[in-house]
């Protein structure tokens, strides 16, 4: 097993949501501390694609935030240098595509990912199928 890096953390959806929503004062303070350490250069935060997708789903379906608001929040977060993921550019492209289409975010992710890999796509989603044919 690899040695743990004390200057890096994998962020869970619940920490991200508490930070963004500020809906639990105790947990918000703890989450904010993580983000402040990252802003000061003391910590790198790894945000996985699955966590991003889950956070988007929760913000949209549970908290009923507008799609464009979510796109703005997530884009602002993803451009931070202390937030790391080797596919961060693909995540940003997926959010950009999602902001301009009626596709669900995971469909946008799959479309962008398949293109970056040079893969075709198989789907039963008619809108995604149409987009895949046009690329």
Biotite code that builds the C-alpha atoms (Angstrom):
import biotite.structure as struc

atoms = struc.array([
    struc.Atom([0.000, 0.000, 0.000], chain_id="A", res_id=1, res_name="UNK", atom_name="CA", element="C"),
    struc.Atom([1.225, 3.492, -0.847], chain_id="A", res_id=2, res_name="UNK", atom_name="CA", element="C"),
    struc.Atom([2.132, 5.950, 1.855], chain_id="A", res_id=3, res_name="UNK", atom_name="CA", element="C"),
    struc.Atom([-0.631, 8.446, 2.697], chain_id="A", res_id=4, res_name="UNK", atom_name="CA", element="C"),
    struc.Atom([-0.039, 12.037, 1.722], chain_id="A", res_id=5, res_name="UNK", atom_name="CA", element="C"),
    struc.Atom([-0.929, 14.313, 4.601], chain_id="A", res_id=6, res_name="UNK", atom_name="CA", element="C"),
    struc.Atom([-1.090, 17.318, 2.294], chain_id="A", res_id=7, res_name="UNK", atom_name="CA", element="C"),
    struc.Atom([-3.788, 15.812, 0.069], chain_id="A", res_id=8, res_name="UNK", atom_name="CA", element="C"),
    struc.Atom([-7.359, 14.629, 0.641], chain_id="A", res_id=9, res_name="UNK", atom_name="CA", element="C"),
    struc.Atom([-10.054, 12.944, -1.418], chain_id="A", res_id=10, res_name="UNK", atom_name="CA", element="C"),
    struc.Atom([-13.214, 14.955, -0.936], chain_id="A", res_id=11, res_name="UNK", atom_name="CA", element="C"),
    struc.Atom([-16.527, 13.239, -0.232], chain_id="A", res_id=12, res_name="UNK", atom_name="CA", element="C"),
    struc.Atom([-19.808, 14.607, -1.553], chain_id="A", res_id=13, res_name="UNK", atom_name="CA", element="C"),
    struc.Atom([-21.134, 15.430, 1.905], chain_id="A", res_id=14, res_name="UNK", atom_name="CA", element="C"),
    struc.Atom([-18.145, 17.688, 2.679], chain_id="A", res_id=15, res_name="UNK", atom_name="CA", element="C"),
    struc.Atom([-18.519, 19.460, -0.663], chain_id="A", res_id=16, res_name="UNK", atom_name="CA", element="C"),
    struc.Atom([-22.249, 19.957, -0.134], chain_id="A", res_id=17, res_name="UNK", atom_name="CA", element="C"),
    struc.Atom([-21.876, 21.247, 3.436], chain_id="A", res_id=18, res_name="UNK", atom_name="CA", element="C"),
    struc.Atom([-19.314, 23.768, 2.175], chain_id="A", res_id=19, res_name="UNK", atom_name="CA", element="C"),
    struc.Atom([-21.429, 24.910, -0.772], chain_id="A", res_id=20, res_name="UNK", atom_name="CA", element="C"),
    struc.Atom([-24.783, 24.982, 1.018], chain_id="A", res_id=21, res_name="UNK", atom_name="CA", element="C"),
    struc.Atom([-23.744, 26.182, 4.493], chain_id="A", res_id=22, res_name="UNK", atom_name="CA", element="C"),
    struc.Atom([-26.827, 24.360, 5.794], chain_id="A", res_id=23, res_name="UNK", atom_name="CA", element="C"),
    struc.Atom([-25.252, 22.841, 8.909], chain_id="A", res_id=24, res_name="UNK", atom_name="CA", element="C"),
    struc.Atom([-23.179, 25.348, 10.866], chain_id="A", res_id=25, res_name="UNK", atom_name="CA", element="C"),
    struc.Atom([-20.977, 22.776, 12.620], chain_id="A", res_id=26, res_name="UNK", atom_name="CA", element="C"),
    struc.Atom([-20.195, 20.788, 9.468], chain_id="A", res_id=27, res_name="UNK", atom_name="CA", element="C"),
    struc.Atom([-19.839, 23.955, 7.377], chain_id="A", res_id=28, res_name="UNK", atom_name="CA", element="C"),
    struc.Atom([-17.059, 25.205, 9.687], chain_id="A", res_id=29, res_name="UNK", atom_name="CA", element="C"),
    struc.Atom([-15.229, 21.879, 9.329], chain_id="A", res_id=30, res_name="UNK", atom_name="CA", element="C"),
    struc.Atom([-15.673, 21.822, 5.544], chain_id="A", res_id=31, res_name="UNK", atom_name="CA", element="C"),
    struc.Atom([-14.639, 25.464, 5.228], chain_id="A", res_id=32, res_name="UNK", atom_name="CA", element="C"),
    struc.Atom([-11.414, 24.678, 7.116], chain_id="A", res_id=33, res_name="UNK", atom_name="CA", element="C"),
    struc.Atom([-10.502, 22.097, 4.455], chain_id="A", res_id=34, res_name="UNK", atom_name="CA", element="C"),
    struc.Atom([-11.117, 24.564, 1.631], chain_id="A", res_id=35, res_name="UNK", atom_name="CA", element="C"),
    struc.Atom([-9.253, 27.379, 3.411], chain_id="A", res_id=36, res_name="UNK", atom_name="CA", element="C"),
    struc.Atom([-6.215, 25.130, 3.891], chain_id="A", res_id=37, res_name="UNK", atom_name="CA", element="C"),
    struc.Atom([-6.325, 24.350, 0.182], chain_id="A", res_id=38, res_name="UNK", atom_name="CA", element="C"),
    struc.Atom([-6.615, 28.039, -0.724], chain_id="A", res_id=39, res_name="UNK", atom_name="CA", element="C"),
    struc.Atom([-3.546, 28.782, 1.431], chain_id="A", res_id=40, res_name="UNK", atom_name="CA", element="C"),
    struc.Atom([-1.574, 26.092, -0.404], chain_id="A", res_id=41, res_name="UNK", atom_name="CA", element="C"),
    struc.Atom([-1.417, 23.747, 2.586], chain_id="A", res_id=42, res_name="UNK", atom_name="CA", element="C"),
    struc.Atom([-3.581, 21.065, 1.021], chain_id="A", res_id=43, res_name="UNK", atom_name="CA", element="C"),
    struc.Atom([-4.556, 19.590, -2.324], chain_id="A", res_id=44, res_name="UNK", atom_name="CA", element="C"),
    struc.Atom([-8.136, 18.434, -2.753], chain_id="A", res_id=45, res_name="UNK", atom_name="CA", element="C"),
    struc.Atom([-8.882, 15.587, -5.138], chain_id="A", res_id=46, res_name="UNK", atom_name="CA", element="C"),
    struc.Atom([-12.417, 15.747, -6.527], chain_id="A", res_id=47, res_name="UNK", atom_name="CA", element="C"),
    struc.Atom([-13.418, 12.543, -8.267], chain_id="A", res_id=48, res_name="UNK", atom_name="CA", element="C"),
    struc.Atom([-15.751, 12.520, -11.273], chain_id="A", res_id=49, res_name="UNK", atom_name="CA", element="C"),
    struc.Atom([-18.251, 10.363, -9.371], chain_id="A", res_id=50, res_name="UNK", atom_name="CA", element="C"),
    struc.Atom([-18.341, 12.831, -6.476], chain_id="A", res_id=51, res_name="UNK", atom_name="CA", element="C"),
    struc.Atom([-18.903, 15.737, -8.857], chain_id="A", res_id=52, res_name="UNK", atom_name="CA", element="C"),
    struc.Atom([-21.759, 13.887, -10.564], chain_id="A", res_id=53, res_name="UNK", atom_name="CA", element="C"),
    struc.Atom([-23.341, 12.980, -7.228], chain_id="A", res_id=54, res_name="UNK", atom_name="CA", element="C"),
    struc.Atom([-23.079, 16.559, -5.952], chain_id="A", res_id=55, res_name="UNK", atom_name="CA", element="C"),
    struc.Atom([-24.676, 17.882, -9.144], chain_id="A", res_id=56, res_name="UNK", atom_name="CA", element="C"),
    struc.Atom([-27.524, 15.387, -8.808], chain_id="A", res_id=57, res_name="UNK", atom_name="CA", element="C"),
    struc.Atom([-28.130, 16.275, -5.150], chain_id="A", res_id=58, res_name="UNK", atom_name="CA", element="C"),
    struc.Atom([-28.052, 20.033, -5.808], chain_id="A", res_id=59, res_name="UNK", atom_name="CA", element="C"),
    struc.Atom([-30.460, 19.648, -8.715], chain_id="A", res_id=60, res_name="UNK", atom_name="CA", element="C"),
    struc.Atom([-32.895, 17.055, -7.398], chain_id="A", res_id=61, res_name="UNK", atom_name="CA", element="C"),
    struc.Atom([-32.851, 17.487, -3.626], chain_id="A", res_id=62, res_name="UNK", atom_name="CA", element="C"),
    struc.Atom([-32.033, 21.181, -3.188], chain_id="A", res_id=63, res_name="UNK", atom_name="CA", element="C"),
    struc.Atom([-33.730, 22.263, -6.439], chain_id="A", res_id=64, res_name="UNK", atom_name="CA", element="C"),
    struc.Atom([-30.941, 24.639, -7.460], chain_id="A", res_id=65, res_name="UNK", atom_name="CA", element="C"),
    struc.Atom([-31.146, 25.927, -11.008], chain_id="A", res_id=66, res_name="UNK", atom_name="CA", element="C"),
    struc.Atom([-28.932, 24.169, -13.522], chain_id="A", res_id=67, res_name="UNK", atom_name="CA", element="C"),
    struc.Atom([-27.110, 27.367, -14.489], chain_id="A", res_id=68, res_name="UNK", atom_name="CA", element="C"),
    struc.Atom([-26.378, 28.172, -10.833], chain_id="A", res_id=69, res_name="UNK", atom_name="CA", element="C"),
    struc.Atom([-24.892, 24.698, -10.371], chain_id="A", res_id=70, res_name="UNK", atom_name="CA", element="C"),
    struc.Atom([-22.809, 25.140, -13.531], chain_id="A", res_id=71, res_name="UNK", atom_name="CA", element="C"),
    struc.Atom([-21.431, 28.443, -12.235], chain_id="A", res_id=72, res_name="UNK", atom_name="CA", element="C"),
    struc.Atom([-20.615, 27.014, -8.801], chain_id="A", res_id=73, res_name="UNK", atom_name="CA", element="C"),
    struc.Atom([-18.912, 23.901, -10.137], chain_id="A", res_id=74, res_name="UNK", atom_name="CA", element="C"),
    struc.Atom([-16.975, 25.770, -12.809], chain_id="A", res_id=75, res_name="UNK", atom_name="CA", element="C"),
    struc.Atom([-15.698, 28.251, -10.225], chain_id="A", res_id=76, res_name="UNK", atom_name="CA", element="C"),
    struc.Atom([-14.619, 25.337, -8.035], chain_id="A", res_id=77, res_name="UNK", atom_name="CA", element="C"),
    struc.Atom([-12.991, 23.286, -10.794], chain_id="A", res_id=78, res_name="UNK", atom_name="CA", element="C"),
    struc.Atom([-10.745, 26.112, -11.990], chain_id="A", res_id=79, res_name="UNK", atom_name="CA", element="C"),
    struc.Atom([-9.071, 26.329, -8.576], chain_id="A", res_id=80, res_name="UNK", atom_name="CA", element="C"),
    struc.Atom([-5.462, 25.165, -8.849], chain_id="A", res_id=81, res_name="UNK", atom_name="CA", element="C"),
    struc.Atom([-5.607, 23.376, -5.483], chain_id="A", res_id=82, res_name="UNK", atom_name="CA", element="C"),
    struc.Atom([-8.442, 21.162, -6.700], chain_id="A", res_id=83, res_name="UNK", atom_name="CA", element="C"),
    struc.Atom([-6.861, 18.287, -8.577], chain_id="A", res_id=84, res_name="UNK", atom_name="CA", element="C"),
    struc.Atom([-7.977, 15.540, -10.890], chain_id="A", res_id=85, res_name="UNK", atom_name="CA", element="C"),
    struc.Atom([-6.170, 14.418, -14.064], chain_id="A", res_id=86, res_name="UNK", atom_name="CA", element="C"),
    struc.Atom([-9.509, 14.705, -15.920], chain_id="A", res_id=87, res_name="UNK", atom_name="CA", element="C"),
    struc.Atom([-10.385, 18.150, -14.611], chain_id="A", res_id=88, res_name="UNK", atom_name="CA", element="C"),
    struc.Atom([-10.487, 19.662, -18.108], chain_id="A", res_id=89, res_name="UNK", atom_name="CA", element="C"),
    struc.Atom([-12.944, 16.957, -19.182], chain_id="A", res_id=90, res_name="UNK", atom_name="CA", element="C"),
    struc.Atom([-15.071, 17.702, -16.122], chain_id="A", res_id=91, res_name="UNK", atom_name="CA", element="C"),
    struc.Atom([-15.135, 21.389, -17.088], chain_id="A", res_id=92, res_name="UNK", atom_name="CA", element="C"),
    struc.Atom([-16.075, 20.516, -20.676], chain_id="A", res_id=93, res_name="UNK", atom_name="CA", element="C"),
    struc.Atom([-18.857, 18.243, -19.403], chain_id="A", res_id=94, res_name="UNK", atom_name="CA", element="C"),
    struc.Atom([-20.290, 21.032, -17.270], chain_id="A", res_id=95, res_name="UNK", atom_name="CA", element="C"),
    struc.Atom([-20.068, 23.396, -20.224], chain_id="A", res_id=96, res_name="UNK", atom_name="CA", element="C"),
    struc.Atom([-21.938, 20.933, -22.433], chain_id="A", res_id=97, res_name="UNK", atom_name="CA", element="C"),
    struc.Atom([-24.526, 20.289, -19.719], chain_id="A", res_id=98, res_name="UNK", atom_name="CA", element="C"),
    struc.Atom([-25.163, 24.022, -19.407], chain_id="A", res_id=99, res_name="UNK", atom_name="CA", element="C"),
    struc.Atom([-26.074, 24.206, -23.114], chain_id="A", res_id=100, res_name="UNK", atom_name="CA", element="C"),
    struc.Atom([-28.131, 21.034, -23.563], chain_id="A", res_id=101, res_name="UNK", atom_name="CA", element="C"),
    struc.Atom([-31.108, 19.242, -22.095], chain_id="A", res_id=102, res_name="UNK", atom_name="CA", element="C"),
    struc.Atom([-28.990, 16.130, -21.466], chain_id="A", res_id=103, res_name="UNK", atom_name="CA", element="C"),
    struc.Atom([-28.397, 14.867, -17.945], chain_id="A", res_id=104, res_name="UNK", atom_name="CA", element="C"),
    struc.Atom([-24.947, 15.575, -16.547], chain_id="A", res_id=105, res_name="UNK", atom_name="CA", element="C"),
    struc.Atom([-23.783, 11.904, -16.667], chain_id="A", res_id=106, res_name="UNK", atom_name="CA", element="C"),
    struc.Atom([-24.681, 11.809, -20.373], chain_id="A", res_id=107, res_name="UNK", atom_name="CA", element="C"),
    struc.Atom([-22.576, 14.916, -20.950], chain_id="A", res_id=108, res_name="UNK", atom_name="CA", element="C"),
    struc.Atom([-19.699, 13.314, -19.048], chain_id="A", res_id=109, res_name="UNK", atom_name="CA", element="C"),
    struc.Atom([-19.950, 10.144, -21.135], chain_id="A", res_id=110, res_name="UNK", atom_name="CA", element="C"),
    struc.Atom([-20.065, 12.148, -24.378], chain_id="A", res_id=111, res_name="UNK", atom_name="CA", element="C"),
    struc.Atom([-16.988, 14.212, -23.480], chain_id="A", res_id=112, res_name="UNK", atom_name="CA", element="C"),
    struc.Atom([-15.121, 11.192, -22.087], chain_id="A", res_id=113, res_name="UNK", atom_name="CA", element="C"),
    struc.Atom([-15.800, 9.006, -25.114], chain_id="A", res_id=114, res_name="UNK", atom_name="CA", element="C"),
    struc.Atom([-14.568, 11.766, -27.404], chain_id="A", res_id=115, res_name="UNK", atom_name="CA", element="C"),
    struc.Atom([-11.377, 12.223, -25.392], chain_id="A", res_id=116, res_name="UNK", atom_name="CA", element="C"),
    struc.Atom([-10.699, 8.477, -25.581], chain_id="A", res_id=117, res_name="UNK", atom_name="CA", element="C"),
    struc.Atom([-11.481, 8.329, -29.294], chain_id="A", res_id=118, res_name="UNK", atom_name="CA", element="C"),
    struc.Atom([-14.273, 5.862, -28.591], chain_id="A", res_id=119, res_name="UNK", atom_name="CA", element="C"),
    struc.Atom([-17.676, 5.630, -30.164], chain_id="A", res_id=120, res_name="UNK", atom_name="CA", element="C"),
    struc.Atom([-20.745, 5.508, -27.984], chain_id="A", res_id=121, res_name="UNK", atom_name="CA", element="C"),
    struc.Atom([-23.656, 3.119, -27.564], chain_id="A", res_id=122, res_name="UNK", atom_name="CA", element="C"),
    struc.Atom([-26.790, 4.444, -25.921], chain_id="A", res_id=123, res_name="UNK", atom_name="CA", element="C"),
    struc.Atom([-30.568, 4.186, -26.058], chain_id="A", res_id=124, res_name="UNK", atom_name="CA", element="C"),
    struc.Atom([-30.966, 7.868, -25.115], chain_id="A", res_id=125, res_name="UNK", atom_name="CA", element="C"),
    struc.Atom([-32.233, 9.499, -28.325], chain_id="A", res_id=126, res_name="UNK", atom_name="CA", element="C"),
    struc.Atom([-30.766, 12.944, -27.603], chain_id="A", res_id=127, res_name="UNK", atom_name="CA", element="C"),
    struc.Atom([-27.381, 11.510, -26.719], chain_id="A", res_id=128, res_name="UNK", atom_name="CA", element="C"),
    struc.Atom([-27.515, 9.234, -29.772], chain_id="A", res_id=129, res_name="UNK", atom_name="CA", element="C"),
    struc.Atom([-28.222, 12.226, -31.991], chain_id="A", res_id=130, res_name="UNK", atom_name="CA", element="C"),
    struc.Atom([-25.345, 14.195, -30.474], chain_id="A", res_id=131, res_name="UNK", atom_name="CA", element="C"),
    struc.Atom([-22.966, 11.227, -30.858], chain_id="A", res_id=132, res_name="UNK", atom_name="CA", element="C"),
    struc.Atom([-23.860, 10.907, -34.564], chain_id="A", res_id=133, res_name="UNK", atom_name="CA", element="C"),
    struc.Atom([-23.200, 14.604, -35.131], chain_id="A", res_id=134, res_name="UNK", atom_name="CA", element="C"),
    struc.Atom([-19.695, 14.606, -33.644], chain_id="A", res_id=135, res_name="UNK", atom_name="CA", element="C"),
])
